[in-house]
Amino acid sequence: MKKYKFGVLGAGNMGTAIAEGAVRAGRFAPEQVLMFNRSEEKRAAHAAKGYAVTGDYTEVYAESEIVLLAVKPQNFDEILPNLAKYEGEKPLVVSIAAGITFAKLEGALGADTAMIRVMPNTPLMLGEGATQLVKNAAATDKQLSELCELFNTMGVTVTFEQENMLNEVIPYAGSAPAYLYAYADAFVQSAKQHGINEDDALTLICQTMIGSAKMLLRRDKTPAELIRAVCSPGGTTIEGMKVLEDRDLYGIVSEACDKCIKRAYELG
């Protein structure tokens, strides 16, 4: 019998956000969550919120029913051999580390260890994440379904049957926030050149991105149809669209995504 329902091995920003999201959703009580962080200051901050804390990451693996591996990928070579020494009942291992494959995890912890790889993006920290999941052969459909339910409380989820799809999807969720921030910043910098206050410009573009996303999510019109609805013939919008078409926006985005996917395969 495990002492804790959920353990976070690496309670940094993302690991903490996932734990706090689970608690807010009523999945676990704070005292059922064990948080590991090497920083004594951060452990104290977690303890002040009612979480159990530890400075020994092997305790998280030994005492938790579900273990979230949220340390940086470069730290896995240090932690996996120590986790592999544990001989008791194995937890469900949930990894959010990009590039750390099932092959690497199973090579250390055993192919009989139930594992689910999860790729959240940073908006999850606001409860607006887009998370992708895939399980290994040892994990059950029920375990995958229950984890999807957990992450659905922090945004939306998509599951895949093949592990390689986590690489294929990375530019469209994991990396996409950076690309959208760049697009927003380009608008803000342009607005400043036309005498618009930076804060006002950011407010306008952010709300426009939110509203546009909601229009897309209605799914009653395709992106192309929505573009045409804004582009009145002879109007202002169509002039800007001509520039984007002439500069091959779609080709630029496609190349950026291809480069992102290629690097994902190189890393993992």
Residue, then its C-alpha position, 0 to 999 in steps of 0.5 A: m500500500k502506497k502512502y501517497k496518491f501522487g508524487v512529483l519528482g521535480a516540483g518546479n514550475m510545470g510539476t507544481a502546476i500539474a499537482e496544484g491543478a489536480v488538487r484544485a480539481g479535487r483529484f487529490a488532497p494536498e496531503q496525498v501529494l508528495m513533492f520533491n525539490r532539491s531546494e529547501e526553500k521551495r520544499a518549505a513553500h510547498a509544505a506551507k500549502g499542505y503538501a507532503v515534501t521530501g528531499d529524497y527523490t527515491e522516496v517519491y518513487a517508492e511511496s507514490e501510486i503515480v509518479l510524475l517525472a518532471v525533472k530536466p531531461q539531462n538529469f535522467d541519467e542520474i535519477l533512473p539508475n537509483l529508481a531502478k534499485y527499488e524492488g517494491e510495488k511499481p508506481l504508474v510512471v508519468s513522464i513530461a520530459a521531452g526526448i526521454t523515450f519509453a526505450k530509455l525509461e524501460g531500459a532502466l525501470g523495466a518493460d513491465t513498468a506502466m508508463i505514460r508519456v505526457m507532453p503539456n504546454t506552458p498554458l497548462m499553468l493557467g489551466e489552459g493547456a493542450t496536452q498529448l499522451v501516449k502509453n506503453a504496452a504495460a499501461t492499461d487503457k484505464q490508466l490512460s483514460e484516468l490520466c486524460e481526465l486529470f489533464n482535461t481539468m487543466g485544458v484539453t488532451v489528445t491521445f496517440e497510439q504511437e510514441n513517435m507522434l509526440n515528436e510529430v505533434i510538438p510544433y502544434a502544441g508544445s512549441a506553438p506558444a513561442y510562435l504565437y508569442a512571436y506573432a503577437d510581439a510583431f503586431v505590438q512592435s508594429a503598433k508602437q511604430h504607429g503611435i499606439n501605446e504598447d500596453d494597449a496594443l498588447t491588450l487588443i492583440c491578446q483579446t483578438m487572439i482569444g476571440s479568434a480561437k473561440m471562433l475557430l473552436r466553434r468549427d462551423k467554418t473552416p479557417a479559410e472561410l473565416i479569413r474570407a469573412v474578414c477580407s472584404p473585397g477592396g477593403t483593408t484586411i485583404e491588402g495585408m493578406k496579400v503581403l502574407e501571401d506574397r511572403d509565403l506565410y504558409g511556407i514559412v510556418s511549414e518550414a518552421c514546423d518541419k525544423c521543430i519536428k526534426r530537432a525533436y527526433e534528434l533529441g529523442 
